[in-house]
Amino acid sequence: MGRSECISAEPQAWVAEVQREVNRAEVQETVWGALSIALIQREKKIKFLSGLKLKQKSQGVMWRLVLTVSLLCCSSEARVTCKNENNNEVDWYILYKAPKQNTLTGLEYLYIDSAGVRKMAPLTPPASPVGSGPSATASLAPTSKPINHHEGVLANTLRPLFTPIRRMPRDFGFISYSDQPPGCNAEQEFGHSKGVVMVDKSNTGVWLLHSTPNFPFRRDQNHFWPKSGGKYAQTFMCVTFKYDQFRYIGTHLQYIGAFPFQYDIPEDFHQELKDAVNWIQRPPLDNFLTLTSNGGQPFNAVAKKKAEEAIDGDLYVHIAKLVGGDLDVQTWGCQPNRDKSYCVLGEFEVINVKTITTALGEWGPKKDHSKWCVAIDQNRHWTCIADVNRAKSQYKRGGGALCIDSDVIRGLFFKFARENEECPPENNMDFMDIMDPECDPDPHSAAQTDSH
């Protein structure tokens, strides 16, 4: 078996769609000639997703061709930074997408960045940002662009991945990593993690952590959002860093065992990034890895060990020890053998969230695929956007989180955790039964396996 395993009919459908687009395109011979020359010149640099099992050989050839061309088609017309819905540079943002339910389409989201907080509700008049800094009031204002908009916050941030080959700068590199890339699942030896790293060696880059399977679906501003992406609530966290910080981010990717499914890291980039795309893994540190954003905001990356028991294998038990306090935790509610709240005498408590309440609506963990935790103690201002669920099956997988020490963000997420699960009876730290009609399989991923 290879390093990834294709599941269901999704890979064939995806390749067939690409094949139809290629057939429709009127490509000049000179363009294909230029691409062929570029491929020959760059064949030693570009590495490809390994082990995709496509049933038809012709589809496999087309898949590799499309990946090859797409890896070359990368550019940055401006600085590589996080961007807001107006395409303005921001130092960082956190985005919380609502699930599809009632009147919600699954494309609405809440958003906070260094300029304040907004509620992103499509089909409403745009409004000006609220607040003037990280400590701005948590007021909410609407906007008109849904999360999948071709000129929305995610598309604007990912723009360097969408540009033509002829404008690709020599100092640009990127990594798309996921345990659930489009149409496939990574093997268990890789971490349960999802994200995109884009770097301009001469300036800045971004680290976009998220929880959405099959994302980005295509390196195309009109097709980056997967069709399955609207069903559940998801989180995205984007931070702009100077180039020197990506040495440590590359190390973190090795700690969590990230599976890079699409990437191009030039030879003169940090060795840590090159090692990450070569599947080199390292045992994680016991402490936070401190990073500083381009705008001077401290962030702390954390990675957990692979272990048999919760004391070491549960990411959130580990985070609770590092922040020195109890945590409210939201993770996927349909995870098989999901852990109950962690309440052990002499240890900090890790409490599962039962109900999430936001300005966009209210929902439970079975409709929420995001992973986050927040300090319960109001004097500890920690919020972490994370990778893994709370389940024994995930103790043995790599995973991590990016945390921020901010009273504003902590206040927002603490309010999201409206209702929490009580501590289980003493000596009953077993698992939760998730056999529930709400836990039907996701059509684009194995909801009843460890892949979520």
N, C-alpha and C positions, 0 to 999 in steps of 0.2 A: 504494500500500500504506500502511496506517496504521502507528501506532507499535507495534502488537503484532500477532502473527499466530497465529490459532487453528490448532491441529493436531489431527488424528485426530477421533474421535467424542466425545472427552471433554467439550467444551463443551456439546453437545446433551444428553448424559447428565446433566450437572450441572444444567442449566437445567430439564430434565424432572423431576429430583428436587425442585427448589425449587417447580416448578409443582404437583406433587402435594401438597406440604406446604401450599401456599397454598390449594389446593382443599379440603383437609381441615379447614383452620382455620375456626372459627366466629367471624368478626370482626364486632363490632358497628359499626353505621353511625357512631356517635359517635366511635369510635376512628379509623376511616378519615377522618372529617371533620377530626379534630385533626391527623392526619398530613398531610392535604392542605394545611391552613393552615400547618403547619410547613414543608412543602416550598416553598410560595410565599415564606415569610419568609426561608428560607435558600438560595434557589436561586442567589444571587449568590456564596455562600460555598463551596458544595460543588461539587467538580469530579469528573469521572468518568473511569474507565478508557476510553481512546480506542482506536478501531480494531478492536474485537472483531468478527470476521466470522462471524456466525451465519447458517446457511443459511435459516432461516425467519424472516420478519419478526416474527411474533408472539412467537417465542422471544427475539428481540432486544429487543422492548418489555418482556417480562417480566424479562429480564436487567437492563435499566436500572432498572426499578422496584425490583427486589430490592436492587440496589446502592444506590439512593437511600435506601430505607428503612433498610438496614443501616448506612449511614453516619450516620444520625441516631440509631440505637439504641445509644448509647454513654454509659457512666456510670462513675463511680468512687465506690464506697461508702466507700473508705478511701484512704489515700495511694497514689499510683501508684509502686510500688516493685517490685523483683524479689521474688518469694515462693518459699518452699520448699514441699515436699510437705505440710507441716502448715499452710500458709497464713500462716506467720510471715514478717515482713519480713527480707530479707537485703540486704546492700550489693551483693553480686555473686555470681554462680555460673557455673561451666562444667560442661556436661553432655555426655557422650560416649556416644551410643547405639550398641548393638551391632547387627550385621546379623542377618538371619534365616538361621540355619544350625544344623544338628544339633539340639540341644535348645533352642536359643534361638529365641524367637518374633519377635525384631526389635523388642520393646518394652522390653527391659531396658537399663539404662544405668548408667554411672559418673557420679558427681557430686561436685563440690567447691565449697564456698563459704567465706565468712570464718569459719565455725565448724568446718571440717574436711572430711573426705572420706568418702563413702559409696558402697557398691555397691547400685544399685537393681535388685533382682531380684524380680519379681512372685511372688506365692503363697508368700512367706516371711514370718515374723512381723516386725512393725516393731521397730526398735531405736532407741535414743537416738543423737543425733549424737555423733561422736567428735571430740575436740579442742576448743580454746577460742579459737582465733584463726588468722590467716592462716599462722602458722608452726607450726600444730598438726601432729602426726604423721600420716602418710598411712595410717592404719588404715582398714579398710573394714568397714562394717556394713550389713545388708540392710534393705529396706523392702518394702512390699506393693503399692505403686501403680505400675502401668506408665506409660510416657510419655504414653499417650493417655487417661489417667484424667481424668474430668471434675472431679476435685478434686486432681489431681496438680500437679507443679511448674509445668508449662507453662500449664495451665488456670488455676491460681491467679495466675500472673503476668499472663496476658492477660485477666483478669476485667474490667477496665475496658472492653474491647471487646464484652463480652457482655451488658451491662445495658440495660434498657429506655430508650426515648427520654425518657420523662417524668423520668428521674433524671439525664439528661446535664448535667453542670456546664458553665457558660459558659467556664471556664478550661481545658477539656480539649481536646487535639488529638492526632491520631495520623497516622502514615504506615505503610502496609504496602508494602514494595518487594520486587521479585524479578525476575530475568531469566526465571523460570519461574512466573508466577502460575497459579492453577488453570485448566487447559485451554489455556494459551497459552504462547508464547515471545515475549519482547521482542525487538525488532530489534537488530542488532549494534551500532548506534550507542550503545546503553545498556550500562552496565557489567554484568559477570558478578558479581552480588551479591544477597544476600537478607537481609532483616531487618525488624524492626518497631520503630518509635519511638512511644512514648506519653508525653505531657507534660501535667502539671498546672502551669499557669503560675504558680499561687500557691505552689507547693511543689516537688515533685520529679517526675521522670519516669524512664523506663527506655529503654535501647537494647538490643534483643535481636538479636544477629547469629546467623545459622544457615546451614546448607547444604542444607536440605530443600526439594525442589521442591513446588509446590502448597500451601505452608504460609504462613499458616493457611488451610485449605481453606474453612472457613466461620467467620463471627463468631458462633459458637455453642459453648458449653462441651461439648456432646455430639457435635459434628461439626467441630471445629477441626483434627483430625488426618487427613491424607489417607490413603486406603487403600493407596497406593503407598509410604507412609512407612516401613514396616517392613523393606523389602527390604535396604537398604544401611545401613552405619554412617553416622552423621551427628553433627555437633557443634552445640551451642547455647552462646552466651555472653551472659549478661545482666548489665548494670551499672546501678545506680541513680545518677542524677546530679541535682544541683540545676538549676533552670530555666536559669540563666545559661550552663551548659555546652552547652545545645542550640543555641546560636548557632554553636558550633564544629562540632557534629555535623551541623548543616544544611550547613555549608561542606564537610565531608567527603563528604556525600552528593552534592554537586555535583562534587567531585573524582573520585569513582568512577563518576559518571553513573548513579546508581541509577534504576530504573524504578518509580515509585510507581503501584501498581495499585488502591489503595484508600486514601483519606485524607480528612481534614478538619482543616485548619489555619486557625483563626480569624484575622481580619484584624489583630488586635493582637498576634500572636505574632512571634517573631524573623523579620526579613526573609529570613534565610538559609534558614529552613524553608520559607517561602512560595516562595522561588526554587527550592528543590529539587523541590517538587511541580509547578512550572511548567516542568520539564525544562531548567532553566538549568544548564550545565556550565562548570566552570572548570578550567584546567590545575593539576595538583597541585603541592604544595611538594616540595622534595627532602629535607626533614627530617620527623621525627616531629611530630605535632600532639598536644601534651600535654593530657590531660584529668584531672580529679580527681573521684573518685566522691563520693557524699554522705557516705560514711564516712571520706574522706581518703585512699583508695588511689589512687596515680597509675596512669594508663593512657596508652598512646601509640597514637594512630591513625596509620596510614600509607596512602598511596595511590600507585599506580604511574602512570607515563606510558604513553601509547599510542605504541608504537614498533614498528619492524621487527625489531630484534635483541634478544637476551636481556639484554644489558648494561643496557638501559633498560626493555624490555617484560616481563621476567620479574620478577614481584613479589618472589620469594624471593631473587633475586640482589640486588635493591634493599635488602631487609631485611638481608641479610648484611652489606652495606656499612655500613648504619646501626648495627648492633649490634657491628660490628667483629669478626666471627668466623664460622666455618663453621656450617652449619645441617643438621639432619635435617628432611626435608620429606615430609609425607603429602598427596597429592592423588589425585583420581579415577583409578584404574588403567586404566579403559577409555576414557579420553579419546583420540580419534583423534590420531595423530602426537604422542603424549606424549613430552616431552623426557626424555632420559637425564640422569643426574647431571651437574651443571655443574662441571667441573674445568678451569679455565683458569689457566695459569701467571700468577702475580701477582695473582690474584683469590681472594676467599674462596670455598670450595667449598659447593655446594648439593647435598646427597646425598638421593636418593630412598629412602624407606623401603620395604622389600620385605615385611616381616612385622610386624604389629601384635599385641602380646601384652598382654592385660589380665586382670584378675581374673575377667572374664566369659568369656574365651576368646581364641582366636587366629584371625586372619584376614589376608588380603592386601589390597592396594589395589584389586583388582578387585571386592571386596565392601565397599569403604569409599568413600563419597562425600564424606567430610569433607575439609577443607583446613586444615592447621595446620603450624607449624614450631617447632622448638625448638633452642636453642643447644647445640652439641656441647661447647664449653668449659665445664667445671663452674664456672668463675669468672664466667661470663656467664649470668645467670639469666633469659634472655628466652624467653618462649613467646608465640606469636601465633596467634590464631584468624582464619582468612583467608577470602577470597571466591573466588579464581580457581585454576584448575589450571595445571600446568606444561605448556604446549603453545604452539607458535608461533602458532596461530590465536588464542590469548588475549593475545598481546603487544599486539594492536591494540585490545583492549577495556579499559575501565576496571575497576578492582578495587582492593581494599585489605585491611587487617587491623586488628585491635585487639590490642595487645600488653600484656603485664604482666611486670614485672621481679620475679619471685618465685622463690626457690630451691626452695620446696615444689612449686609447679606445674611448674617446669622439671624437677625430679626425677621427677615422675610421667610427663610426656610423654616424657622421655628414655628411661625404662624401657619405655614403649609401643613405641618404635622398636627392636625386638629384633634385626632383621636388616636390613641396608641394602645397596643396590645399589653395586657398586664403580664407581670412575671408569672411563669408557669408554677404549679405547685412544686414544693421541694422534692428533689429526686426525680423530677419529670421533665428533663431537658431534651425530650424526644423531638420528633419532627412533625410538621403540620401536614394534614391530609389536603391535597389540592385537587382531588377528584371533584370538580365543580363544572357546571355548564359554561361558566365564564372562561374556563381554561381550555377552550378549543384550540387546536393547532393553528399556528400562523401559516397561511398558505405559502409563504416564501422562506420559512425556516422551521426547524423542528422544535416547536414550543414544548413538547413533552420530553425533550432530551436535555442534556447538560449544555447545549449550545447557546441558550439564551443568556 
